[in-house]
Amino acid sequence: MYANALLAALGAAVVRGQGAGEGFPPPAPQTLSTTLSGVLPVLPTVTPGPFAGVETEEGAIIDQGPANPSFEPVNGPATTQSSLPAATYQAVLPSTNFDDGTGSTITGAITISSNPSTPGVSIVVNFAGFPNAAAYGPFLYHIHEFAVPADGNCSATVGHLDPTDRGEYYPCNTADLASCQVGDLAGKFGKITQSPFIARFTDSFLSTNPSSPAFFGDKSIVIHSSNTTRLTCANFQKVSNSTGINGTSPAQPSQTVVPYNPGSAANSLASFGAAGVFAAVAAFFL
C-alpha cells in the first residue's frame, strides 16, 4: 500500500514539481504506519498505543519523533572509513531551483575529499541565496541515495543515504554520530540557519571508495525547507584524484543539469521512465 502511495507521490512530483514556496503545490502528505527501510525501519513504542503513524512527503518524515539517545540502527552503527583513495568530489547547485516558488535561488557547492592517511572525509559547504528563514527555515541538507536525473527532478533522488538503516523517525544523536544516518549532514553537523552558509567539518563515515556502502560519489545533495520540501539538488561528480578543497570562493551554478520545468513534456512521468520509478521504489523498500 505504501509503495503505491510513494509511487503516486513520485509521479505527481515528476509531472508538476512541488514547492513550499507555492510555486507548485507539494504532493499530498501520506501517512506511514508500517515499517519502511530507510524511513521507519522500527515502529516506535508510544503511549497510549498503538502507533498511529507519521506524516510523510515524498517518502520523507515531515515531523520527527522525540529524541531517543539509546536507539541504534537496524544494521548497527556506521563504520569509520579508513585507507580511502585520494579523491575530491563536488556537487554544484543548478542555476534554477527545483522549487522556484520561494523567490530566491540557492547557489553554491559542497565539496568532499579524502586523504589516504586520514580516516573519513573533509567537507566544505558553500551555499548562498536562501529564501527567508522565518518562512522556510531552518534548512536541511542530506546526501540522497539516488542521483538527480537529467531533467533536474529532485523527487527522483528518493531517500537519504542510510546503509545502517537508522531511518528518519528519531533525530540524529549528535553525541553518537555513528548511530546517525550516514547521509544526514544537517542532523550530524547542524541545520542551515543563515545565508550565506559556509562551513567546514570532518565526517568519519562517508566514503570515497566505490565498493563501500557509504560511498557517496554517485549520489546527490538535496536541500530542503524546514518541512522537508525539496528546494534544490545536484549530483556529486569526481573533480580530482587528489586531496584538496577550497571552500572560500563561491561556486558557479552548474549547467550539467537541465533546470526543472514542470510544464515541459520532457519532464513528464514518461521521461523519468516507468522502469526508473519502479526501480527507485523497489530499492527504497529493500
N, C-alpha and C positions, 0 to 999 in steps of 0.2 A: 504493500500500500504506500509506504513512504517512498519507495523507489519511483512509483508513478507520480507522486507529488513533486519529488525533486526533478524528475524529467520534465514535468509540466512547467516548473519554475525556470529551468534552464531554457526550455523552448521559448517561453514568453520573454525572457530576458534577451535572447538572441534576436527575436523579432523586433522588440520595441525599446531595448535599453532599459535602464532603471535609474531612479535618482532621488536621493534625499533632498536634492536641490530643486525638485519638482520640474526638472527638465523633461522627465518621463516618469510615469507612475511606477513605483517599485512593484515587484511581484508580491502577490498577497502572502502574508506570513502563513507558515504551515506549522501545525502542532506536532511535535515529535514526542511520542510516549513509549517508544520501544528502543532497544539498543541499536546503535549505528556506529560502526567503526570510524574513528577519527573525529566524531562529533559527540556521541553519548555512548561510549563503549560499555559503561556500567550504569544501571539505573540507580539513582540516588535514593537513600532512605529518607523519607520525610515523615513528619508528624503533624496532623494525623495522615495516615496513608489511605489509599495507595497513591503512588506518584501520578500526578495529573498531566505531566508532560511540560515541555518548554516550547516557546515560540521560536521559529527559525525563519531566516530569509536566505534564499538560495543555498540552503543546507547549512547555514551558519547560525549558531545560537545568538539571539539578539541580546538577551539579558542573562548573564552568567549567574550561576548559583553562588552560595556562600563560600567563603574561604574554607579550605579543608587541607591543612598542612600535612596530614597523615596520608593523603591519597597518593597512590603510586600508579603509574601507567600499567596497562594490562601486560605489556611485554617487558616490564621492568624499566629502570631508569636508563636514560640515554648514556651512551658510551663516549668517553673522551676520545677525540680523534687525534691521532699522532702519526708521525712519519708521513705526512701528507706531501704530495708533489708541490713544487713551487709553481704557483699559478695565481692569476688575478682574473676575476670575473666582475662584470659590471652590468647593471640594469639601468638604462636611461629612459626616463619617462617620455611618452609621446607628446607631440605638440598640441594635441587636443585630448581633453579628458574624456573617459568613458561616460561619466555623468557630467554633462556640461550645464546643468541647471543651477549650480551654486553661485555663478557669477565670477568665478575665479578659475584659473588654470594652474594646477600644481605642476611644477617643473623640478628638474634635478636628477640625481642619480644616487644609487647605492653601489658601493664598490667593496668587494670581499676578496681577500688574498690570503694565501697560506705560505708558510716557511717550513721546510723540512725539519729544521732544528727546534721548532716551537710548536707545542700542541695547539690544536684548534686553529681558528682563523681570526684575522683582523678585519674589522668592518668600519667603513667610513660612510656616513649618511649625510647627504647634502640636498635638502629639499626646500623649496620656497613656493610662494604663491597660494598658500592655503586659504580657503574661504573663512568667513567669520567663525571664530572658535566658539563664541557663545551660542551660535545657531547650530553648528555642525560638529564641534569638537567635544572632548579631545579626540584626536585622530589615531587610528590603529594602523599598524602595518605588519604584514606577515609574508613569509615565503610560502607560496601555494604549490600544491602537488603537481599541477599541470602547467604547461606553457600557454601563453596567450596566442590564440590563433591569428592568422594573417589579417582578419577583419578587426582586430583590436578588442574583441569581446571578453571583458574581464570575468564574466559569469562562467566561461568555459574553463577557468583555472580550478574550479571546484574547491576543495577544502585545503586546510593547512598541511604543510609537510609535517607528518606525525608518525614516524616509523615505530615509536614506542606505544602508540595507541593510547595516549592520555585522554584525548577528546577535549572538548571546549567547555564543558559544564563548570568544572571547578577552575577558578582563576589560577594562573601560574603562581607557584610559591617561590618568590624571589630568594628565599633562604635556602632553596634546594633546586637550583636551575636544572639539574639532571632529571628532575621529575616533570619539567615543563614540556610542552610541545616544542620540538626542535625548531620549527619554523615560526614560532610565536615571538617575534622580535619585540613587539610592544609589551608583551607580558613580561619578558625577561629583562628588558632594558628601559622600559617606560614609554608611555603614550606620548604622542606629539602634542605639545601644548603651546607652541609658539611658531611663528613664521618670520624669517627662515628658520629651518631646523637643521642644525649642523652638529653631528655627534660622532664620536669615535669610541669603539669598545672592542673587546675580545670575546669571542664565543668559543667554548670548548667542544661543542657538539655538532656543528656543521662541518661538512667535509668537501674537499675538492677532489676526492678520489671517486671516480665514476662507479666503482664497484661497491661503494658504501651505501647503505640505506639512507644515510644522512646527506648524500650528495645533492647539491642544490643547483649545479651548473646548467641543468636542462629544465629548470623550473622558472618561476616568476615571482615578482614582488607585487603585492596588491596593497593599496592604501584605501582605508575605509573611513567613513564618518563614524560618529560615536554609536550609531545604531546598526553598524556593520554594513551599511550600503557601500558598494564598491565605487570609488570615485575615479581611480586611475590605476594602471598596471603596466608592467613591462617585463620582458624576458631577460634573464641573465645571458650574457654572452662572454665567452673567453676572450680577453683582450691582451693577455700576456702569459708567457710561460715562465715568468719570474715574479718575485715578490716585490711589491712596491705600490703604494697608493698615495694619491694626493687628493685630499678632500677639501682643499681651500678654494679651488676655482669652481664657479658654478658650471654644472654640466649643461650642454646644449640639448634641446629636445631631440629625441630620436625620430628619424623618418623611416625607420625599418618596419614600423607597424602602422598600417593604414588607420587614420582616425575613425573611430566607430561612428557609423551613420545608420541609425535605425530605419530610415526611410529608403535605404538603398536595397535593391533586390539582391545585391551581392552579400548582404548581411542578413539574409533570411535563415530560417532553421535549416533549409536545404543546403545552404552554403557551408554550414558547420558540418553537415553530414550526419545522417541518422546513425551511421556506424560510429562516428566520433562521440555523439551524445550517449549512445548505449555503452560504449567503451568506458566513458567517463563515469557513468552511473555504476556500471559493473565494478570498476576499480574502486569506487567510493565505498562499495558495500563488501569488499573482500577484506 
